[in-house]
Amino acid sequence: MLRKFRVNINGKEYMVEMEELTAGASQLQNQVVETTHPVPQAAPVAPPTPAAPTTPVQPVSGEGEEITSPMPGNILDIKVKVGDVVEENQVVAVLEAMKMENEIVAPRAGTITAVSATKGAPIDVGEPIVFIN
């Protein structure tokens, strides 16, 4: 019958398996049947350092309808600028989410009045990318 023991030697913890053997009615012996290996110890964790104060980003707003992010991700590219005239279903931005590139398109024809997202920046669900009038 194998039995497992946790042994602490000089501050290091080891897991050992021992087999119980009987060699007669009065004699009981334990024998190590597996090489012992140190139990991995968690590395000490340094206390968190306070974050440097940051200047809050002022959200950009524009006239007209917001074209928002449908999912969290990173803006890979902005395909339009303020004043551009776009057609319905024209790509206005490329959003990377879950290792896939997603094209964000204009829901209708119009003129871009503001661009609130920046290339390479993270974006969350519902945050505006561009405004179309």
Sine and cosine of phi, psi and omega as CSV:
sin_phi,cos_phi,sin_psi,cos_psi,sin_omega,cos_omega
0.00,0.00,0.83,-0.55,0.01,-1.00
-0.99,0.11,0.68,-0.74,0.06,-1.00
-0.79,-0.62,0.62,-0.78,0.01,-1.00
-0.97,-0.23,0.66,-0.75,0.03,-1.00
-0.74,-0.68,0.55,-0.83,0.12,-0.99
-0.97,-0.25,0.85,-0.53,-0.08,-1.00
-0.88,-0.48,0.71,-0.70,0.03,-1.00
-0.95,-0.31,0.89,-0.45,0.00,-1.00
-0.81,-0.59,0.87,-0.49,0.00,-1.00
0.78,0.63,0.66,0.75,0.06,-1.00
0.99,0.12,-0.04,1.00,0.04,-1.00
-0.96,-0.29,0.68,-0.74,-0.03,-1.00
-0.99,-0.11,0.69,-0.73,0.02,-1.00
-0.78,-0.62,0.59,-0.81,0.13,-0.99
-0.98,-0.22,0.78,-0.63,0.03,-1.00
-0.78,-0.62,0.52,-0.85,0.12,-0.99
-0.92,-0.39,0.72,-0.69,-0.02,-1.00
-0.80,-0.60,0.59,-0.81,0.04,-1.00
-0.96,-0.27,0.76,-0.65,-0.01,-1.00
-1.00,0.06,0.84,-0.54,-0.01,-1.00
-0.88,-0.48,0.55,-0.84,0.11,-0.99
-0.85,-0.53,0.78,-0.62,0.02,-1.00
-0.85,-0.53,0.90,0.43,-0.05,-1.00
0.90,-0.44,0.12,-0.99,-0.09,-1.00
-0.95,0.32,-0.56,0.83,-0.11,-0.99
-0.95,-0.31,-0.04,1.00,-0.09,-1.00
-0.94,-0.34,0.82,-0.57,0.02,-1.00
-0.83,-0.56,0.79,-0.61,-0.03,-1.00
-0.82,-0.58,0.54,-0.84,0.14,-0.99
-0.91,-0.42,0.68,-0.74,-0.04,-1.00
-0.72,-0.69,0.71,-0.70,0.04,-1.00
-0.97,0.25,0.79,-0.62,-0.04,-1.00
-0.94,-0.35,-0.07,1.00,0.01,-1.00
-0.64,-0.77,0.61,-0.79,0.03,-1.00
-0.89,0.46,0.67,-0.74,0.00,-1.00
-0.98,0.18,0.55,-0.83,0.02,-1.00
-0.72,-0.69,0.61,-0.79,0.03,-1.00
-0.88,0.47,0.60,-0.80,0.09,-1.00
-0.98,0.19,0.78,-0.63,-0.01,-1.00
-0.88,0.48,0.71,-0.70,0.02,-1.00
-0.97,-0.25,0.60,-0.80,0.04,-1.00
-0.94,0.34,0.67,-0.75,0.04,-1.00
-0.94,0.35,0.57,-0.82,0.03,-1.00
-0.89,0.45,0.62,-0.79,-0.04,-1.00
-0.98,-0.22,0.80,-0.60,0.03,-1.00
-0.96,0.27,0.55,-0.83,0.04,-1.00
-0.90,0.44,0.54,-0.84,-0.04,-1.00
-0.91,0.41,0.61,-0.79,0.05,-1.00
-1.00,-0.04,0.62,-0.78,-0.02,-1.00
-0.91,0.42,0.63,-0.78,-0.02,-1.00
-0.95,0.31,0.53,-0.85,0.05,-1.00
-0.93,0.37,0.62,-0.79,0.01,-1.00
-0.89,0.45,0.67,-0.75,-0.01,-1.00
-0.89,-0.46,0.44,-0.90,0.06,-1.00
-0.99,0.14,0.81,-0.59,-0.02,-1.00
-0.90,0.44,0.64,-0.77,0.01,-1.00
-0.99,0.13,0.79,-0.62,0.03,-1.00
-0.99,0.17,0.83,-0.56,0.01,-1.00
-0.91,0.41,0.65,-0.76,0.04,-1.00
-1.00,0.05,0.74,-0.68,0.07,-1.00
-0.79,-0.61,0.43,-0.90,-0.01,-1.00
-0.62,-0.78,0.06,-1.00,0.03,-1.00
-0.99,0.15,0.51,-0.86,0.09,-1.00
0.99,-0.10,-0.35,-0.94,-0.10,-1.00
-1.00,0.08,0.70,-0.72,0.09,-1.00
-0.98,0.21,0.65,-0.76,0.24,-0.97
-0.96,-0.28,0.93,-0.38,-0.15,-0.99
-0.96,-0.27,0.27,-0.96,0.03,-1.00
-0.97,0.25,0.80,-0.61,0.01,-1.00
-0.99,0.16,-0.18,0.98,-0.04,-1.00
-0.37,-0.93,0.34,-0.94,0.06,-1.00
-0.95,0.30,0.53,-0.85,0.02,-1.00
0.10,-0.99,-0.42,-0.91,0.03,-1.00
-0.81,-0.58,0.65,-0.76,0.04,-1.00
-0.98,0.21,0.90,-0.44,0.03,-1.00
-1.00,0.08,-0.57,0.82,-0.05,-1.00
-0.36,-0.93,0.58,-0.82,0.15,-0.99
-0.94,-0.34,0.86,-0.51,-0.11,-0.99
-1.00,-0.06,-0.08,1.00,-0.05,-1.00
-0.76,-0.65,0.23,-0.97,0.10,-0.99
-0.70,-0.72,0.21,-0.98,-0.02,-1.00
-0.85,0.52,0.74,-0.67,0.00,-1.00
0.99,-0.13,-0.25,0.97,0.02,-1.00
-0.93,0.38,0.65,-0.76,0.10,-0.99
-1.00,-0.08,0.80,-0.60,-0.04,-1.00
-0.87,-0.49,0.44,-0.90,0.07,-1.00
-0.99,-0.12,0.30,-0.95,0.08,-1.00
-0.86,0.50,0.68,-0.73,0.00,-1.00
0.94,0.35,0.23,0.97,0.10,-1.00
-0.98,0.20,0.65,-0.76,-0.01,-1.00
-0.94,0.35,0.81,-0.59,0.04,-1.00
-0.95,-0.30,-0.40,0.92,0.00,-1.00
-0.36,-0.93,0.33,-0.94,0.08,-1.00
-0.87,-0.50,0.83,-0.56,-0.05,-1.00
-0.92,-0.40,0.80,-0.60,0.08,-1.00
-0.99,-0.11,0.84,-0.54,0.04,-1.00
-0.59,-0.81,0.74,-0.67,0.01,-1.00
0.80,0.60,0.68,0.73,0.05,-1.00
0.91,0.42,0.35,0.94,0.04,-1.00
-0.81,-0.58,0.58,-0.82,0.07,-1.00
-1.00,-0.04,0.82,-0.58,-0.03,-1.00
-0.89,-0.46,0.78,-0.62,0.03,-1.00
-1.00,0.07,0.79,-0.61,0.07,-1.00
-0.99,-0.15,0.83,-0.56,-0.11,-0.99
-0.91,-0.42,0.37,-0.93,0.05,-1.00
-0.95,0.32,0.73,-0.68,-0.01,-1.00
-0.97,0.25,-0.29,0.96,0.00,-1.00
-0.37,-0.93,0.19,-0.98,0.06,-1.00
-0.96,0.29,0.53,-0.85,0.02,-1.00
0.17,-0.99,-0.22,-0.98,0.00,-1.00
-0.90,-0.43,0.69,-0.72,0.02,-1.00
-0.96,0.28,0.85,-0.53,-0.03,-1.00
-0.98,-0.18,-0.38,0.93,0.03,-1.00
-0.32,-0.95,0.52,-0.86,0.10,-0.99
-0.87,-0.50,0.90,-0.43,-0.07,-1.00
-0.98,-0.20,-0.29,0.96,0.02,-1.00
-0.99,-0.11,0.41,-0.91,0.05,-1.00
-0.85,-0.53,0.54,-0.84,-0.01,-1.00
-0.87,0.50,0.76,-0.65,0.02,-1.00
1.00,0.03,-0.11,0.99,-0.06,-1.00
-1.00,0.02,0.53,-0.85,0.11,-0.99
-0.96,0.29,0.45,-0.89,0.01,-1.00
-0.60,-0.80,0.52,-0.86,-0.03,-1.00
-0.94,-0.33,0.18,-0.98,0.01,-1.00
-0.86,0.51,0.74,-0.68,0.09,-1.00
0.99,0.10,-0.11,0.99,0.04,-1.00
-0.97,0.26,0.64,-0.77,-0.04,-1.00
-0.95,0.32,0.61,-0.79,0.07,-1.00
-0.98,-0.21,-0.82,0.57,0.06,-1.00
-0.64,-0.77,0.25,-0.97,0.08,-1.00
-0.88,-0.47,0.66,-0.75,-0.02,-1.00
-0.81,-0.58,0.70,-0.72,0.00,-1.00
-0.90,-0.44,0.00,0.00,0.00,0.00
